Structure formats: C-alpha cells, structure tokens
Amino acid sequence: MKHQKRIALVNDITGFGRCSVAVELPLISAMKIQACPMPTAILSVHTGFPDHFIDDYTDRMRPYMDSWEKNRLSFDGICTGFLGSAHQIEIVADFIRRFKQQATRVMVDPVMGDYGKLYSSYTQEMCDEMRKLLVYADLVTPNLTEACQLLGIPYPEDGRVSNEELEYMAGALADQGPSQVIITGLSEGDTIRNFIYEAGRGTVLESEKIGGDRSGSGDAFAAIVAGSLINGETLEQSVRKAADFISKCLAYAVKLDLPWNYGLPFEEYLRELK
C-alpha cells in the first residue's frame, strides 16, 4: 500500500480566529499530506481577542507523544508553532529527538513576537530556550523580530533592514543548525519581502502588500511551505506558492469587505483568484 506522507503539527488549537492548527490542517490535507496535531494548548479564541480561555496542554504532551511512540508512528515532517512555556520547549526538543528519522524534515516557526516586541505570553527565558530548537531544525521561519531575538541583536529602527543585513542574519541563524532559513513578512511600503537562505546564498522574493494584518497568515505560510517541501518542491518554489496563495486570499478578503456594487456575481470573484 502506498505510504501517505505525514506532518506532525506541534501547535495550539484555537476554536475561533482562523489561526494555528485550524488553518494548517486543511491546507496540509489539501496537499494530500496527513496532518497530525500535537496540541500545546487549546484556546477558545486567539489571544488578540479581549477575552480568551486557554487550557495549557503541557502536562499532557508527554503522555500524548508516548502513545504515538508506542503505536510506532513516524513522520515525514515535524512543524512547531506556538509554544506556551520554557518547559514546553524542552518537551518539543525531546519530541524531535524521539521522532526525527533520517528523512524527517524539522521546521521551526519561532512564534515569539512582532514589530520589535515580544508577545505578552513570552518571556526572555522562553526566547533563550527557543534558540535550543535551532540545532534540530532543517528550516527556521522567523519574522524580523524573532530573528533578532534568536540572534540576541537589537531590532532595527523602524523595522528597516537591508538585504545585506538580512543575509548576515540568515547566515548566523544557519550557523546554529538549520540548513534553510526564511525571514518572513518584511513590510516596506506596498511590498512584502520574504528573504530565503540556503547553501550560503540569500534570495529576496517580493509580493504586493494587500490590506492590513490578518490573523493566521503566518500559520498558513508555514503550512504551505512545509507541505510543498515534503512534496519535493524547492525552497524558492515553496515560498512563492505560499506567498501567492496568501495574496489571493487577502485580495478576496478585501473584496468581501467592500460593498457589493460592482456588478460581479460571487462566482466571478472566485474565478479572478485562480
């Protein structure tokens, strides 16, 4: 019987808000890969809402992965996302050691902060622990804030950074373990840049900036890149596919927010994005 590829998603499950596993699972499934969630927390809504319920899954993570190990599960990819404590990061490192095989790709999305600031749930201890995951990673996908935190360097003024500086930062991250680096979501004017780095060389991929920030776009980006790599595409192909998909989704979302007075039926909006 043909083996279906599998990716373990080490991330939170959020009931409402279009983010985390709720976004990743359908995208990876659409790429004909089995998505296997390992929850780090269960939230009613994402933390951008004024009130949220959170069930910390830390104490359940080891029994959960013990069961996977006893059932002899194996994975073509392991993707890490939101982690809620320094102890969880230690558990994830153990998970990778136990489940990473020779052909398993480990992709770390260090969800720590944005716009030069850490998220409210993050501490400096957690940032220090997150660096320890880099040694296990084949790919790391920080935004600029997270890249600076991982390297222990100041966030640049106004978030502006040259391609030469990005190449230096990506190279420094690669020196810590991952052979591939993507510094994501670099916003400048009407453009979004993603800086990809592998084999000692950096490349800038640009796309049009559409609308404002949308919750879950980073999770969607990570999921599509992971699935594409597992399916044998190159890093550049994977990033282009992810950026193109997100651009189309954002363009569609912007259109939905506008009055329906353009004379186009709903189906034509969808066809425009294909």
N, C-alpha and C positions, 0 to 999 in steps of 0.2 A: 504494500500500500504506500502511496506517495506521502512523504512527510510534509505536513503543513508547517511553515515557519511560525515561530512564536517569539513574542517580545514580552518580557516581564516589565510591568509599569509600576515602579515604586513611587507612589504619589498619593495625594489626598483625593478623596471622593467628595465632591460638592454637589448638593442636591439642586441648587438653583444658581445660575450665574454664568453658564457657558464657559467653564474652565476645568483644568486638571483632567482627571480620568474621564469625566463626562464628555470632554472634547476629544481626547486622544483615542479612546476606544473605538468610536465609529469610524474615524479616519483610518486608523491602522487596519481595522476589519475590512474597509473598502479596498485596501491594498492587498487583500487576500492573505493577511497575516493574522494569526490568532493573538489577541491582546489579553494578557493575564494580569489583572490588577493585584498588587500587594499594597493594601491601604496603609498610609502613615497617619491619617486622621480622617474623620468623617464630619463634614460641615453641612449645616442647613443651607447656608448661602456663603459666598466668598467674603473675605474679611474687609472688602471695600464697602459693604453694607453697614448701616449704623448699628445693627444688632445681628449677632450670629451665634448659633450653637455649635460647639466643637466637641467631638469625642476623640480624645487623644488615643491613638492606637498603639502606642509604644509597647505596653505590656503584652500585647497580643501578637506582635510582629515575629518574635522568635518561635512561638508555637505554630504560627501560620507557615513560616518557611521550613520548620521541622517537618510538617505534614507534606509539603512539596518535596522535600528531600526523601522522605520515606516512600513516597509514591514515584520516585525516580524521574521527576520532571526535569526536562532540560530546555534551554532557551537559546535561540539564535541571537537574541539581543536583550540587553538589560538597560532600561531607561530610568534614571532617577529624576525626581522633580522636587516638589515642596517637602522639606523635612522640618519637623517641629521642635527639635531639641538636639543638643550635642550628643545625647545618648542614642537618639535615632540614627545619627550619622555613623556612630560606631557599629550599630546593628546593620546598617546598609553595607558598610565595609565588609562585615562578616558574611552578609548575603552574597556579595560579589565573589569573595574568596571561595565560597561553597558552590556557587552555580556557574561561575565563569569557566568555560571549557576553551579549548584551543581556538575554535572558530566563533566563539561568542563575542559579539561587539558590545562594549560597555559605553553608554552615552550619558554623561552627567550634565544636567541643566541646573546650575547652582542658583536656585531661586532665593536671592538674598535681599535685593533692593533695586532701586531705580532712581534716576535723576540725582545721583550723588548721595542718596540717603538709604540706610538700611530700612527694611520693613519693620513695623512695630514689634513683630514677634521675634525678631532676630537680635542676637547678642554678639558681642565680639568673640566670645568663646566659641559660638557656633561657626563664625567665619573662619576661625583658626582650625576648627575640626574639619570644615568643608575642604580645606586645602589638602587634607589627607586622602580624600577620594580621588584626587587627580592622578595619583600613582597607579590607580586601577583603570583609569578611563582611556578608551581609544579616541573618544571625541568629547570635547567640552564646549558648551554653548553659552557663555556668559554675555550679558549686556555690558556696557561700558562700566557702569557702577560695580558690577560683580567682578569684572576683570581687574579693576583697580583694587578691590578688596582682596582678591586672591593673591595679588602680587604685593600687597602692602604698600601701595603708592597713592598719592593724593588724586582725587578726582579732578580732571582739568576744568579750568574756569569756563563757565557757560556750557560745559559738556562738549567743547570743540576739540577735536583731535585730528592730527594729520595722518595720512596713510603710512608715512614713515614711522610715526609713533605707534600706530596700530600693529605694524609688522614687528616692531621691537616687543610690544606687549604679548602678541600671539606667540612669538618665538620663546619668550620667557615662560609662558604657560606650557608650551610644548616640552620645554626642558624638564618640567615636573612630572611628565608621564604621557599625556595624550599625543598621539601622532597627528591628530587633526584638531583644529580649533576654529570656531566660528564666533566672532564678536558681533553680536546681533543688534538690530534695531537702532542704528546710528542715524539720528534725525538731524537734517540740516536743510532748512528752507522747505522746498516742495519735494525733497528727495529722502528716501530711506536707504542707507547703505548697510550691507552685511559684509564683513571682512572675513574671508576664508583663508586658512593657512594649512599647508601640508607640504612635506618634503622640503622644508626650509624656504618656502616661497609663499607670498601672500597675494591675494587677488581681491579686488573690490567689485561687488555686484550691487548695482543700483536699481531702485524701482521708484515709481511715483508714490508720494505720500498721499493717502486718501483718508479724509476725515480725521477725527481725533483718536485718542487711545481707546482700545476695545479690550475688555477683559477676555482672557483666554487665547489671544492671538499668539502669545509666546508658546503656549501648550500646543496649539495647532502646528506652529512652525516646527517645534521639536519632534512631534509625532510624524509629520510628513518626511522630514529629513531622516529620521530613524528608519521608517518603513522603506524609503527609497534606497538607503544604503543596504539594508538587509536584502532587498530585491536586486542588488547588484549594480545600482547606478553609482556614478562618481559623486564625489562631494559637491562639485560645482553643479552637476545636474540636479542633485537632491535639493540644494539651496534654491536654485532657480524655480524648481517645481513648487516648493513651499511658499516662496515669495509670490509667485504668480497666483497660486490658489488663494492666498490671504488677500491679495489685492482685489481679486474678483469678488470675494466675499464682502470685503469692506465697501466696494463700489455698489454692490447690491444692497447692503445695509443702508448706505447713504440714500439710495434711491427710495427705499421703503420709508425713510423719514420725511420725504418730500410729499407735497400734495399730489393726489392722483389726477393731474390735469394735463398730462402730456399726450393723451390720446393713444397710449400704448397699452394693450391688454397685458395681464400678468405674465403670460407665457413668453411674450416677446422680451420682457426684462430678463428672463432666464436665458433665452437664446443668445442675447447680446454677450453674455459672460462665458459662452462656450468657446 
